[in-house]
Amino acid sequence: MYLHTGCQIAVSPDTKYFAVDWLGVEVTRATLGIIGMGSIGYKVAQRARAFNMRILYHNRNQRRKEEEEAVGAHYCAKMEDLLQQSDFVMLVVNLTPETHKLIGKKELGLMKPTATLINISRGAVIDQDALVEALQNKVIRAAALDVTYPEPLPRDHPLLNLNNVIITPHTGTATVQAIRMMAEEAIANMLAVLNGQPIPSEVSPK
């Protein structure tokens, strides 16, 4: 929100000066709660470590002690504990029947009123109606969404009219290099199947 609004202020023809009391939120030493500490969640933790963030995580399985220590992450067996303590909550889970609407009215109510919810997984992991209500009523400070449901949102969706949410068009892997790597991985999987070899990226192993 800060970056988006700041860009608009900087380029607006109506801007005559920059307000000195227009302030953002510090991430250094803030608490980041990562829900879903798979390979992507762990890479997020590695990057957050560089900002000296306190890192909490909730996952189906606890990471090995040496992996936790490498990024300074602390395991929360209960997601509720993570929600209550985090300044930033990031969703990095697969969409499954168990994670569908994982974050709803109850979970949003447990978060700090100064917290930001970040979703880089799938839109349906969040109950969007509950999120709209939470943002409108300042239950949480803000949300940053790279995913929604549907994509794109209908042009009259209330999320599009809130000033405490930023939405990007599912751009998490939208780089030339990432798309190329994904294509190469898909080809490697197809060739493995054709040659009767183990599938490198099998989604549902037998």
Accessible surface in RSA format (square Angstrom, percent):
REM  Atomic radii and reference values for relative SASA: ProtOr
REM  Chains: A
REM  Algorithm: Lee & Richards
REM  Probe-radius: 1.40
REM  Slices: 20
REM RES _ NUM      All-atoms   Total-Side   Main-Chain    Non-polar    All polar
REM                ABS   REL    ABS   REL    ABS   REL    ABS   REL    ABS   REL
RES MET A   1    42.18  21.8  27.94  18.5  14.24  33.9  30.20  25.7  11.98  15.9
RES TYR A   2   109.14  51.0 101.30  57.6   7.84  20.4  75.24  56.5  33.90  41.8
RES LEU A   3   146.78  81.7 142.44 101.9   4.34  10.9 145.00 101.8   1.78   4.8
RES HIS A   4    95.32  52.1  90.00  62.6   5.32  13.6  60.89  62.8  34.43  40.1
RES THR A   5    50.00  35.6  50.00  50.7   0.00   0.0  33.44  44.9  16.56  25.0
RES GLY A   6    17.60  21.7   0.00   N/A  17.60  21.7  13.07  35.9   4.53  10.2
RES CYS A   7    73.73  55.8  65.34  72.9   8.39  19.7  20.34  51.5  53.38  57.6
RES GLN A   8    96.86  54.2  93.45  68.3   3.41   8.1  34.83  74.1  62.03  47.0
RES ILE A   9    59.82  34.0  57.44  42.8   2.38   5.7  59.77  43.0   0.05   0.1
RES ALA A  10    61.10  56.2  35.17  54.3  25.92  59.0  35.17  49.5  25.92  68.7
RES VAL A  11   112.05  73.7  84.96  76.9  27.09  65.3  91.74  79.7  20.31  55.1
RES SER A  12    38.20  32.3  27.04  36.1  11.16  25.7  19.79  42.1  18.42  25.8
RES PRO A  13   134.30  97.9  93.57  85.3  40.73 148.1 106.44  87.9  27.86 173.1
RES ASP A  14   114.73  80.4 100.53 100.1  14.20  33.6  31.33  73.7  83.40  83.2
RES THR A  15    45.93  32.7  15.95  16.2  29.98  71.4  16.66  22.4  29.27  44.2
RES LYS A  16   183.92  89.7 142.54  87.5  41.38  98.5 109.28  98.4  74.64  79.5
RES TYR A  17   174.25  81.4 154.73  88.0  19.52  50.8 115.50  86.8  58.76  72.4
RES PHE A  18   137.24  68.7 120.48  74.6  16.75  43.6 120.94  73.3  16.30  46.6
RES ALA A  19    54.90  50.5  34.87  53.8  20.03  45.6  38.10  53.6  16.80  44.5
RES VAL A  20   144.93  95.4 118.30 107.1  26.63  64.2 125.75 109.3  19.18  52.0
RES ASP A  21   113.65  79.6  93.05  92.6  20.60  48.7  36.86  86.8  76.79  76.6
RES TRP A  22    92.96  37.3  82.44  39.9  10.51  24.7  64.78  34.5  28.17  45.7
RES LEU A  23   139.75  77.8 114.93  82.2  24.82  62.4 115.42  81.1  24.34  65.5
RES GLY A  24    36.79  45.4   0.00   N/A  36.79  45.4   8.70  23.9  28.09  62.9
RES VAL A  25    74.99  49.3  46.41  42.0  28.58  68.9  50.71  44.1  24.28  65.9
RES GLU A  26   119.90  68.8 103.53  78.3  16.37  39.0  45.94  88.9  73.96  60.4
RES VAL A  27    51.63  34.0  50.83  46.0   0.80   1.9  50.83  44.2   0.80   2.2
RES THR A  28    38.32  27.3  31.59  32.0   6.73  16.0  15.09  20.3  23.23  35.1
RES ARG A  29   185.18  77.7 160.83  82.0  24.34  58.0  67.47  92.2 117.71  71.3
RES ALA A  30    14.05  12.9   6.74  10.4   7.32  16.6  13.89  19.6   0.17   0.4
RES THR A  31    10.84   7.7  10.84  11.0   0.00   0.0   0.00   0.0  10.84  16.4
RES LEU A  32     7.67   4.3   7.67   5.5   0.00   0.0   7.67   5.4   0.00   0.0
RES GLY A  33     0.00   0.0   0.00   N/A   0.00   0.0   0.00   0.0   0.00   0.0
RES ILE A  34     0.00   0.0   0.00   0.0   0.00   0.0   0.00   0.0   0.00   0.0
RES ILE A  35     2.71   1.5   2.71   2.0   0.00   0.0   2.71   2.0   0.00   0.0
RES GLY A  36     6.51   8.0   0.00   N/A   6.51   8.0   6.26  17.2   0.25   0.6
RES MET A  37     2.54   1.3   0.86   0.6   1.68   4.0   0.86   0.7   1.68   2.2
RES GLY A  38    37.98  46.8   0.00   N/A  37.98  46.8  35.44  97.2   2.54   5.7
RES SER A  39    81.46  68.8  68.15  90.9  13.32  30.7  45.51  96.9  35.95  50.4
RES ILE A  40   107.03  60.9 105.84  78.9   1.18   2.8 105.84  76.2   1.18   3.2
RES GLY A  41     0.30   0.4   0.00   N/A   0.30   0.4   0.00   0.0   0.30   0.7
RES TYR A  42    31.02  14.5  31.02  17.6   0.00   0.0  26.07  19.6   4.95   6.1
RES LYS A  43   111.68  54.5 111.68  68.5   0.00   0.0  61.13  55.0  50.55  53.9
RES VAL A  44    25.10  16.5  23.89  21.6   1.22   2.9  24.63  21.4   0.47   1.3
RES ALA A  45     0.00   0.0   0.00   0.0   0.00   0.0   0.00   0.0   0.00   0.0
RES GLN A  46    86.10  48.1  73.69  53.9  12.41  29.6  21.02  44.7  65.08  49.4
RES ARG A  47   149.69  62.8 145.48  74.2   4.20  10.0  68.34  93.4  81.35  49.3
RES ALA A  48     6.99   6.4   2.71   4.2   4.28   9.7   6.04   8.5   0.95   2.5
RES ARG A  49   116.77  49.0 112.52  57.4   4.25  10.1  28.04  38.3  88.73  53.8
RES ALA A  50    84.29  77.5  46.95  72.5  37.34  84.9  58.65  82.6  25.64  67.9
RES PHE A  51   109.40  54.7 105.95  65.6   3.46   9.0 109.40  66.3   0.00   0.0
RES ASN A  52   100.36  69.2  86.41  83.5  13.96  33.6  18.50  44.5  81.86  79.1
RES MET A  53    24.20  12.5  12.49   8.3  11.71  27.9   4.10   3.5  20.09  26.6
RES ARG A  54   108.64  45.6 100.05  51.0   8.59  20.5  49.45  67.6  59.19  35.9
RES ILE A  55     0.08   0.0   0.07   0.1   0.01   0.0   0.07   0.1   0.01   0.0
RES LEU A  56     3.82   2.1   3.82   2.7   0.00   0.0   3.82   2.7   0.00   0.0
RES TYR A  57     0.26   0.1   0.26   0.1   0.00   0.0   0.26   0.2   0.00   0.0
RES HIS A  58    42.43  23.2  42.12  29.3   0.31   0.8  20.19  20.8  22.24  25.9
RES ASN A  59    33.76  23.3  28.47  27.5   5.30  12.8   3.21   7.7  30.56  29.5
RES ARG A  60   221.98  93.2 187.61  95.6  34.37  81.8  82.60 112.9 139.38  84.5
RES ASN A  61   107.76  74.3 102.38  98.9   5.38  13.0  29.56  71.1  78.20  75.6
RES GLN A  62   104.03  58.2  76.14  55.6  27.89  66.4  18.49  39.3  85.55  64.9
RES ARG A  63    53.98  22.7  43.45  22.2  10.52  25.1  15.10  20.6  38.87  23.6
RES ARG A  64   145.92  61.3 137.03  69.9   8.89  21.2  69.95  95.6  75.96  46.0
RES LYS A  65   144.76  70.6 137.46  84.3   7.30  17.4  90.29  81.3  54.47  58.0
RES GLU A  66   102.95  59.1  95.39  72.2   7.56  18.0  53.04 102.6  49.91  40.7
RES GLU A  67    33.33  19.1  31.35  23.7   1.99   4.7  12.16  23.5  21.18  17.3
RES GLU A  68    20.96  12.0  19.89  15.0   1.06   2.5   4.53   8.8  16.43  13.4
RES GLU A  69   107.04  61.5  89.42  67.6  17.62  41.9  43.85  84.8  63.19  51.6
RES ALA A  70    67.48  62.0  35.80  55.3  31.67  72.1  48.68  68.6  18.80  49.8
RES VAL A  71     4.20   2.8   3.59   3.2   0.61   1.5   3.59   3.1   0.61   1.7
RES GLY A  72    21.99  27.1   0.00   N/A  21.99  27.1  15.97  43.8   6.03  13.5
RES ALA A  73     6.73   6.2   0.49   0.8   6.24  14.2   0.49   0.7   6.24  16.5
RES HIS A  74   106.00  57.9 103.04  71.6   2.96   7.6  63.11  65.0  42.89  49.9
RES TYR A  75    65.66  30.7  36.64  20.8  29.02  75.5  21.54  16.2  44.12  54.4
RES CYS A  76    10.54   8.0   7.01   7.8   3.52   8.3   3.52   8.9   7.01   7.6
RES ALA A  77    73.03  67.2  52.31  80.7  20.72  47.1  52.31  73.7  20.72  54.9
RES LYS A  78   136.72  66.7 132.70  81.4   4.02   9.6  78.40  70.6  58.31  62.1
RES MET A  79    19.71  10.2  17.97  11.9   1.75   4.2  17.01  14.5   2.70   3.6
RES GLU A  80    62.17  35.7  62.17  47.0   0.00   0.0  26.60  51.4  35.57  29.0
RES ASP A  81    58.44  40.9  57.59  57.3   0.85   2.0   9.32  21.9  49.13  49.0
RES LEU A  82     0.00   0.0   0.00   0.0   0.00   0.0   0.00   0.0   0.00   0.0
RES LEU A  83     0.00   0.0   0.00   0.0   0.00   0.0   0.00   0.0   0.00   0.0
RES GLN A  84    91.74  51.3  78.71  57.5  13.03  31.0  20.31  43.2  71.43  54.2
RES GLN A  85    63.95  35.8  58.07  42.4   5.89  14.0  27.83  59.2  36.13  27.4
RES SER A  86     0.00   0.0   0.00   0.0   0.00   0.0   0.00   0.0   0.00   0.0
RES ASP A  87    34.64  24.3  33.49  33.3   1.14   2.7   9.32  21.9  25.32  25.3
RES PHE A  88    24.50  12.3  24.50  15.2   0.00   0.0  24.50  14.9   0.00   0.0
RES VAL A  89     0.00   0.0   0.00   0.0   0.00   0.0   0.00   0.0   0.00   0.0
RES MET A  90    27.14  14.1  27.14  18.0   0.00   0.0  27.14  23.1   0.00   0.0
RES LEU A  91     0.00   0.0   0.00   0.0   0.00   0.0   0.00   0.0   0.00   0.0
RES VAL A  92    20.43  13.4   7.19   6.5  13.24  31.9   8.54   7.4  11.89  32.3
RES VAL A  93    25.05  16.5  15.11  13.7   9.94  24.0  20.89  18.1   4.16  11.3
RES ASN A  94   116.01  80.0 107.35 103.7   8.65  20.8  19.96  48.0  96.05  92.8
RES LEU A  95    80.45  44.8  53.08  38.0  27.37  68.8  53.08  37.3  27.37  73.6
RES THR A  96    50.20  35.7  44.43  45.0   5.77  13.8  47.63  64.0   2.57   3.9
RES PRO A  97   123.38  89.9  95.20  86.8  28.18 102.4 103.76  85.7  19.62 121.9
RES GLU A  98   139.36  80.0 113.69  86.0  25.66  61.1  70.61 136.6  68.75  56.1
RES THR A  99    22.24  15.8  22.24  22.5   0.00   0.0  22.24  29.9   0.00   0.0
RES HIS A 100    94.12  51.4  80.42  55.9  13.70  35.0  45.56  47.0  48.56  56.5
RES LYS A 101    93.24  45.5  77.75  47.7  15.50  36.9  30.21  27.2  63.03  67.1
RES LEU A 102    41.34  23.0  33.16  23.7   8.18  20.6  37.73  26.5   3.61   9.7
RES ILE A 103     0.00   0.0   0.00   0.0   0.00   0.0   0.00   0.0   0.00   0.0
RES GLY A 104     9.20  11.3   0.00   N/A   9.20  11.3   9.20  25.2   0.00   0.0
RES LYS A 105   143.99  70.2 135.19  82.9   8.80  21.0  90.13  81.1  53.87  57.4
RES LYS A 106   138.88  67.8 122.67  75.3  16.21  38.6  87.12  78.4  51.76  55.1
RES GLU A 107    29.41  16.9  29.41  22.2   0.00   0.0   0.65   1.3  28.76  23.5
RES LEU A 108     1.56   0.9   1.56   1.1   0.00   0.0   1.56   1.1   0.00   0.0
RES GLY A 109    50.42  62.2   0.00   N/A  50.42  62.2  22.83  62.7  27.59  61.8
RES LEU A 110    49.97  27.8  38.31  27.4  11.66  29.3  41.27  29.0   8.70  23.4
RES MET A 111     6.66   3.4   0.00   0.0   6.66  15.9   0.00   0.0   6.66   8.8
RES LYS A 112    64.61  31.5  60.95  37.4   3.66   8.7  37.43  33.7  27.18  29.0
RES PRO A 113    93.28  68.0  85.05  77.5   8.24  29.9  85.05  70.2   8.24  51.2
RES THR A 114    87.31  62.1  80.31  81.4   7.00  16.7  71.38  95.9  15.93  24.1
RES ALA A 115     0.00   0.0   0.00   0.0   0.00   0.0   0.00   0.0   0.00   0.0
RES THR A 116     8.83   6.3   8.83   9.0   0.00   0.0   5.91   7.9   2.93   4.4
RES LEU A 117     0.00   0.0   0.00   0.0   0.00   0.0   0.00   0.0   0.00   0.0
RES ILE A 118    32.62  18.6  32.62  24.3   0.00   0.0  32.62  23.5   0.00   0.0
RES ASN A 119     0.66   0.5   0.60   0.6   0.06   0.1   0.00   0.0   0.66   0.6
RES ILE A 120    65.04  37.0  44.09  32.8  20.95  50.5  44.09  31.8  20.95  56.8
RES SER A 121     8.19   6.9   1.00   1.3   7.20  16.6   8.19  17.4   0.00   0.0
RES ARG A 122   118.54  49.8 118.54  60.4   0.00   0.0  25.96  35.5  92.58  56.1
RES GLY A 123     5.38   6.6   0.00   N/A   5.38   6.6   0.65   1.8   4.73  10.6
RES ALA A 124    14.33  13.2  12.84  19.8   1.49   3.4  12.91  18.2   1.42   3.8
RES VAL A 125     0.00   0.0   0.00   0.0   0.00   0.0   0.00   0.0   0.00   0.0
RES ILE A 126     2.51   1.4   2.51   1.9   0.00   0.0   2.51   1.8   0.00   0.0
RES ASP A 127    32.35  22.7  32.35  32.2   0.00   0.0   0.54   1.3  31.80  31.7
RES GLN A 128     8.74   4.9   8.74   6.4   0.00   0.0   4.36   9.3   4.38   3.3
RES ASP A 129   112.05  78.5 104.19 103.7   7.86  18.6  32.79  77.2  79.25  79.0
RES ALA A 130    10.33   9.5   4.24   6.5   6.10  13.9   7.62  10.7   2.72   7.2
RES LEU A 131     0.31   0.2   0.31   0.2   0.00   0.0   0.31   0.2   0.00   0.0
RES VAL A 132    12.36   8.1  12.36  11.2   0.00   0.0  12.36  10.7   0.00   0.0
RES GLU A 133    73.76  42.3  73.14  55.3   0.62   1.5  25.26  48.9  48.50  39.6
RES ALA A 134     4.48   4.1   3.16   4.9   1.32   3.0   4.30   6.1   0.18   0.5
RES LEU A 135     0.59   0.3   0.00   0.0   0.59   1.5   0.00   0.0   0.59   1.6
RES GLN A 136    95.04  53.1  72.58  53.0  22.45  53.5  21.07  44.8  73.97  56.1
RES ASN A 137    94.63  65.3  68.87  66.6  25.75  62.0  20.87  50.2  73.76  71.3
RES LYS A 138   130.31  63.6 120.02  73.6  10.29  24.5  88.55  79.7  41.76  44.5
RES VAL A 139    54.18  35.6  45.39  41.1   8.78  21.2  51.37  44.6   2.81   7.6
RES ILE A 140     0.00   0.0   0.00   0.0   0.00   0.0   0.00   0.0   0.00   0.0
RES ARG A 141    87.68  36.8  80.01  40.8   7.67  18.3  30.82  42.1  56.85  34.5
RES ALA A 142     1.77   1.6   1.77   2.7   0.00   0.0   1.77   2.5   0.00   0.0
RES ALA A 143     0.00   0.0   0.00   0.0   0.00   0.0   0.00   0.0   0.00   0.0
RES ALA A 144    24.84  22.8  23.70  36.6   1.14   2.6  24.39  34.3   0.45   1.2
RES LEU A 145     5.16   2.9   2.47   1.8   2.70   6.8   3.09   2.2   2.07   5.6
RES ASP A 146    16.30  11.4  13.50  13.4   2.79   6.6  10.48  24.7   5.82   5.8
RES VAL A 147     3.17   2.1   0.41   0.4   2.76   6.6   1.52   1.3   1.65   4.5
RES THR A 148    10.81   7.7   5.46   5.5   5.35  12.7   1.20   1.6   9.60  14.5
RES TYR A 149    73.04  34.1  70.68  40.2   2.36   6.1  64.80  48.7   8.24  10.2
RES PRO A 150    80.54  58.7  72.17  65.8   8.37  30.4  80.25  66.3   0.29   1.8
RES GLU A 151    85.28  49.0  52.19  39.5  33.09  78.8  30.89  59.8  54.38  44.4
RES PRO A 152   108.35  79.0  93.98  85.7  14.37  52.2 100.81  83.2   7.55  46.9
RES LEU A 153     5.76   3.2   1.72   1.2   4.04  10.2   1.72   1.2   4.04  10.9
RES PRO A 154    64.75  47.2  52.70  48.0  12.05  43.8  64.62  53.4   0.13   0.8
RES ARG A 155   173.54  72.9 148.84  75.9  24.71  58.8  94.19 128.7  79.35  48.1
RES ASP A 156   119.83  83.9  97.59  97.1  22.24  52.6  46.37 109.1  73.46  73.3
RES HIS A 157    27.05  14.8  24.21  16.8   2.85   7.3  17.92  18.5   9.13  10.6
RES PRO A 158    59.11  43.1  54.94  50.1   4.18  15.2  58.38  48.2   0.73   4.5
RES LEU A 159     0.81   0.4   0.00   0.0   0.81   2.0   0.00   0.0   0.81   2.2
RES LEU A 160    62.62  34.9  31.25  22.4  31.37  78.9  34.87  24.5  27.75  74.7
RES ASN A 161   120.68  83.2  85.92  83.0  34.75  83.7  33.46  80.5  87.22  84.3
RES LEU A 162    36.31  20.2  24.29  17.4  12.02  30.2  25.87  18.2  10.43  28.1
RES ASN A 163   135.90  93.7 109.28 105.6  26.62  64.1  45.82 110.3  90.08  87.1
RES ASN A 164    15.52  10.7  14.29  13.8   1.22   2.9  13.79  33.2   1.72   1.7
RES VAL A 165    17.71  11.7   2.31   2.1  15.40  37.1   2.31   2.0  15.40  41.8
RES ILE A 166    45.23  25.7  42.22  31.5   3.02   7.3  44.95  32.4   0.28   0.8
RES ILE A 167    55.06  31.3  27.71  20.6  27.35  65.9  27.71  20.0  27.35  74.2
RES THR A 168    55.56  39.5  52.54  53.3   3.01   7.2  45.92  61.7   9.63  14.6
RES PRO A 169   112.52  82.0  85.36  77.8  27.15  98.7  99.11  81.8  13.40  83.3
RES HIS A 170    72.26  39.5  58.00  40.3  14.26  36.5  38.13  39.3  34.12  39.7
RES THR A 171    61.15  43.5  49.70  50.4  11.45  27.3  33.73  45.3  27.42  41.4
RES GLY A 172    63.35  78.1   0.00   N/A  63.35  78.1  33.27  91.3  30.08  67.4
RES THR A 173    71.28  50.7  69.62  70.6   1.67   4.0  52.94  71.1  18.35  27.7
RES ALA A 174    62.54  57.5  33.83  52.2  28.71  65.3  38.85  54.7  23.68  62.7
RES THR A 175    72.53  51.6  63.67  64.5   8.86  21.1  67.81  91.1   4.72   7.1
RES VAL A 176   125.82  82.8 116.36 105.3   9.47  22.8 121.04 105.2   4.78  13.0
RES GLN A 177   126.30  70.6 123.63  90.4   2.67   6.4  58.18 123.8  68.12  51.7
RES ALA A 178    25.48  23.4  20.76  32.0   4.72  10.7  24.54  34.6   0.93   2.5
RES ILE A 179    91.30  52.0  90.79  67.6   0.51   1.2  90.79  65.4   0.51   1.4
RES ARG A 180   160.03  67.2 154.06  78.5   5.97  14.2  47.31  64.7 112.72  68.3
RES MET A 181   130.15  67.4 124.92  82.7   5.23  12.4 101.14  86.0  29.01  38.4
RES MET A 182    93.56  48.4  86.86  57.5   6.70  16.0  79.62  67.7  13.93  18.5
RES ALA A 183    50.29  46.2  41.43  63.9   8.86  20.1  49.42  69.6   0.87   2.3
RES GLU A 184    87.84  50.4  81.61  61.7   6.23  14.8  40.54  78.4  47.30  38.6
RES GLU A 185    86.30  49.5  80.30  60.8   6.00  14.3  32.00  61.9  54.30  44.3
RES ALA A 186    49.32  45.3  41.77  64.5   7.54  17.2  48.41  68.2   0.91   2.4
RES ILE A 187    90.76  51.6  90.76  67.6   0.00   0.0  90.76  65.4   0.00   0.0
RES ALA A 188    45.67  42.0  37.77  58.3   7.90  18.0  42.14  59.3   3.53   9.4
RES ASN A 189    23.30  16.1  23.16  22.4   0.14   0.3  17.47  42.0   5.84   5.6
RES MET A 190   110.70  57.3 107.16  70.9   3.54   8.4  70.54  60.0  40.16  53.2
RES LEU A 191    94.55  52.7  94.52  67.6   0.03   0.1  94.55  66.4   0.00   0.0
RES ALA A 192     6.21   5.7   4.65   7.2   1.57   3.6   5.67   8.0   0.54   1.4
RES VAL A 193    87.74  57.7  71.80  65.0  15.94  38.4  75.48  65.6  12.25  33.2
RES LEU A 194   143.39  79.9 110.06  78.7  33.33  83.8 113.45  79.7  29.94  80.6
RES ASN A 195    97.37  67.1  68.58  66.3  28.79  69.3  16.41  39.5  80.97  78.3
RES GLY A 196    73.08  90.1   0.00   N/A  73.08  90.1  37.94 104.1  35.14  78.7
RES GLN A 197   104.56  58.5  94.64  69.2   9.91  23.6  23.07  49.1  81.48  61.8
RES PRO A 198   124.18  90.5 105.08  95.8  19.10  69.4 117.06  96.6   7.12  44.3
RES ILE A 199    63.00  35.8  48.30  36.0  14.70  35.4  48.30  34.8  14.69  39.9
RES PRO A 200    91.20  66.5  46.79  42.7  44.41 161.4  60.08  49.6  31.13 193.5
RES SER A 201    45.32  38.3  26.73  35.7  18.59  42.8  26.72  56.9  18.60  26.1
RES GLU A 202    71.19  40.9  48.87  37.0  22.32  53.1  16.15  31.2  55.04  44.9
RES VAL A 203   141.57  93.2 113.19 102.5  28.38  68.4 118.55 103.0  23.02  62.4
RES SER A 204    87.16  73.7  69.94  93.3  17.22  39.7  45.53  96.9  41.64  58.3
RES PRO A 205    99.77  72.7  76.95  70.1  22.81  82.9  76.98  63.6  22.79 141.6
RES LYS A 206   238.02 116.1 165.24 101.4  72.78 173.3 151.96 136.8  86.07  91.7
END  Absolute sums over single chains surface
CHAIN  1 A    13208.6      10903.9       2304.7       7852.2       5356.4
END  Absolute sums over all chains
TOTAL         13208.6      10903.9       2304.7       7852.2       5356.4
